[in-house]
Amino acid sequence: MPPRSASTDAALILAASRHGDREAFAELVRRHQSMVRAVLRRLTNGDAALADDLAQEAFLLAWRRLGSLRFEARFTTWLYRIAFNAWQSERRKTHEVLLGEDEAMPEPDAAPSGPGAEERMDLERALATLPDAERAAIAACYAADLSHVEAAEALGIPLGTVKTHILRAKERLRARLVPKKETP
């Protein structure tokens, strides 16, 4: 048998769902945990601890629901949907107050360092000011690398709505990040 790392996601999913192969599922977790954590970090405004907790919850739910995966979409789309739902559930439980455009944003837990660190921090701050729906669409398409169609499926919203959220988010980000030309 080839090493687990050489197996396709589909083969690992079948081994895990049909035979309860925990090692196969562990390989799926290794492959996709970075993406899930990155998306959740964006959704939680940089709260790494909460993102990690939600990622763990998402993978536990994925393990329990693996038998219900119908292969109508990519595994990552299905997994992102579970992670997004975990985040939404947490938001409802805590009744978190949305950050307004003019309110101060808490600093992310781990500040990036190295080349481009300041620009990445600026981007994270700007992303945190987006409305939840726009931030979720941006995270789905750019952090999770889902197509607009896959993002619509994962977020449970129409394709046109995803496109609108992406467009509006880009406009807001551009307004925050692109320096305004000074007029003489």
C-alpha positions, 0 to 999 in steps of 0.5 A: 500500500502506498504511503498515506501522503501519496493517497488522494483525498478521495481515497483517504475519505473512503478509508476513513468513512467506510473503515473508520481509518483514523490514520487516513483522517489524520492525513486529511487533517494534516493536509487541510488544517493550515487552510482551515485555521487561516480562514478561521483566523481571518473570520475571528479577526486574528484571534488565533486561540479562538480560530484553533478551537473552532478548527478543532471543532470543525475537524471533529464535526467532519470526522462525525459527518464524514459518512454524509459527504456525497462528493458533489463538491471538493472536500475542501468546500465541504470542510470550509462549510463546516468551519464556517458554520462553527464560526457562525455558531460561536458568533451566535453563542457569544453575541459578539458586537460587530466592529464598526468602521471607526471603532478600534480593532484589537491587535491580532494575537501573533503579529507577522514579522519579516518582509512585508509584515507591516503590509500584512498587518495593515491588510489584517486590520482592514479585513477585520473592519469588513462586515462578516458576510464580506469577510467570509466571502473574501476568506472563502475565495482567497484564504481557502482558495475556493471558486465563487461557485464553491464559496456560494455552496460553502457559505450557503448563499447565492452565487451573485451574492458572493460576487457582490460581497467580494466586489464590495469587500475589495472596494472597502479594502482598496479605500483603506489600503490604497493611499489617496493622492494628495491634490496640490 
